[in-house]
Amino acid sequence: MENLKLDDFKNYTFLTNLFLSQSGKNAAVVASKANDKNGYNKAIYVNKGEGFFPLTPISGNVGTYIWLDDDNILFSETRDKDVQEKKDRGHEITSFYKICINGGEAAAAFDVPANVTSIKICPDGSYILTAGYDNSRPNLDGKTPAEVEDALKQWKKDGASYQVVDELPYWFNGGGFTNKKRSRLYKYSAGGELAPLTGTLDNVSTYKLSSCGGYIAFTGELAPFEISSIKTNLYLLDLASGEIKKILTENQFIKAFDFYGDGFAIAATKGETYNFHEHPSFYTVDRSGNMTKLCDYDYSIGSSAGSDSKFSGGYTSMVRGDAFYFISLQGYEGDVFKLCLKSGGITNATACGGNIECFDMSPSGDRFVYNAMIGLDLQEIYEKGDKISSFNDDALANKKLSTPIYHTITDKDGYTVDGWVLKPTDFDADKKYPAILNIHGGPKAAYGESFFHEMQYLANHGYFVLFSNPRGSDGKSNDFAEIRGKYGTVDYDNLMQFTDEMCAIYPAIDQARMGVMGGSYGGFMTNWVTAHTNRFAAAASMRGICNWISFSYISDIGYFFGPDQQQALEVEDPAAVADKMWHHSPLKYAANVKTPTLILHSDEDFRCWIPEAYQWFTALKINGVDTRMHIFKGENHELSRSGKPEHRVRRLEEIVAWMDKYCK
């Protein structure tokens, strides 16, 4: 057995968009893997009954795809040099190719004059798609080719010179400035006509095409709006008439939906008690908006278990027959659950013992496949509990891994907190070892027992690794997750209690050589921890928050997330709003910090924008704390999960070197 290497993640295959063919006979998935150009290649792999084989070149970069029937797939990819050159000049083009899974090369199908993000096929052979729409682009209708080129050149020049902003949010993590940029629905006909189905200022979030192909149900926001609402509605678009009808009588937080009978099945909440983090209830809804509650559900919908060794994408909910299937995290395991739309009863559709990222089911319900991380395995495809793929069989072969050891603590309020310990892979009970407390983001996210490259590498490098799901985490009740206005109190207490109890259980931990690290909310908590205790020898704060006032007025989600999470809007005196947010800001307590701190941040992180790092660095530096800041250019909030491979390597090198300096 050999030690896990820092850059071994380059050998991992990340799986997304697992889809069955129309009858369910065959399956396909997109496999991504790091390449030698500091990026990722993406290829479609197909399963026709035994194993998966590459359908498109593994050196390619496929985009969205759909099954046309049981034997043919339509996918997008830029393969033509002339098309790429036109795109570089500002043209919007998405090229689609058709390929048969039984043999033969991909053949050019058609080019869509838009930046397509998803596509579905209608029974009549036309296509429904979503594409980005930028209202700042010049109108090219009626222009000669030369005039088009001139207009695009001027548009690109203007875009490099200034940005106009008149709405919130004005930017989004991973998307840059988003002012007046929308996701629109279109219909693309076999004859090559692209017809918009929603307005230039309407924004579509998620959509479903009815089985008859005559209707589209979607969530989103219709114009006009200058401040985007965090709630949404369910809309029904009649493809024959073009009419769009608002279904619900009031906007809600819609967690999942699908067509059911003549109406819909939805998981939604008004957020009256816990706002946007509130767990949903399930309803059936008719086309007049009448809602019939089936049941309440005190867990979240979707996949929220963390890992730095997976990509996301694919179905997380759907209706089949009289059942609504959905992914949910209960405790620290994410499974598919089945809601009976007749009785309202919920049962497990899977009990995988790990975390499912996406799934698909044949129309008849007789075939069910899912993409999951189980135990210390990386992402693989499963059916009926059996692994039917082998994408990552070799990636961790003969590697030393540390099995997470499960523990619980009971806090002063009686809540049970889940947590784990990774022992150093070459553990010797007669020796003392340094330890690192790793804090997850969110806060409404969760750790589990799935493989985490970062933590496994630290265990291979001689560290105990401690991690837990303190109050505020996902996987449990609304009440457990409710820490609004309590940041840095009950969550901090849970983390310190967990650390204390693990140090007592594992005397091999050298308490003089402990580090603390975390990203996003975990970065906030790392800052908060070091501002409230000097027990840690080193800290690594990543994409964190130190000032809730600046975060709330700069972050892409800040205008609603910050004041809500700090309960600043609940303060009766408007003048005290800033005081409430400042009270929960680590920057207020920066003078207390003595812990040497590494700060890692990306310059295009618009979730926790880089001024949070600048402020924390400056405050610690002028207070005489040994501080180092590393800025990753061209990266965003997702650096540790999907950033450029070489940047992910450098990030982990920085962390390990810093921890080694003070903890070894």
Salt bridges, closest charged atoms under 4 A:
GLU2 OE2 - LYS5 NZ 3.72
GLU2 OE2 - LYS399 NZ 2.69
ASP8 OD2 - LYS399 NZ 2.88
GLU77 OE1 - ARG79 NE 3.00
GLU92 OE1 - ARG137 NE 3.52
ASP124 OD2 - LYS187 NZ 3.91
GLU149 OE1 - ARG89 NE 2.97
GLU149 OE2 - HIS91 NE2 2.75
ASP166 OD1 - LYS180 NZ 2.63
GLU167 OE1 - LYS180 NZ 3.48
GLU167 OE2 - ARG182 NH1 2.96
GLU250 OE2 - LYS270 NZ 3.13
ASP296 OD1 - LYS293 NZ 2.96
ASP298 OD1 - HIS279 ND1 2.97
GLU357 OE1 - LYS310 NZ 2.82
GLU383 OE2 - ARG367 NE 2.97
ASP393 OD1 - LYS387 NZ 2.87
ASP411 OD2 - ARG471 NH1 2.77
ASP413 OD2 - ARG471 NH1 3.15
ASP418 OD2 - LYS476 NZ 3.42
ASP426 OD1 - LYS400 NZ 3.03
GLU454 OE1 - ARG651 NH2 2.43
ASP474 OD1 - LYS444 NZ 3.38
GLU482 OE2 - ARG484 NH2 2.92
ASP493 OD2 - LYS412 NZ 3.49
ASP500 OD1 - ARG535 NH2 2.84
ASP510 OD2 - ARG513 NE 2.78
ASP556 OD1 - ARG607 NE 2.77
ASP564 OD1 - ARG484 NH1 3.04
ASP605 OD2 - HIS601 NE2 3.97
ASP605 OD2 - HIS637 ND1 2.73
ASP626 OD2 - LYS661 NZ 3.48
GLU635 OE2 - HIS647 ND1 2.69
GLU638 OE1 - ARG641 NE 2.76
GLU646 OE2 - LYS10 NZ 2.47
GLU654 OE1 - ARG628 NE 2.82
GLU654 OE2 - HIS630 ND1 3.27
GLU654 OE2 - ARG650 NH2 3.03
ASP660 OD2 - HIS461 NE2 2.68
ASP660 OD1 - LYS664 NZ 3.97
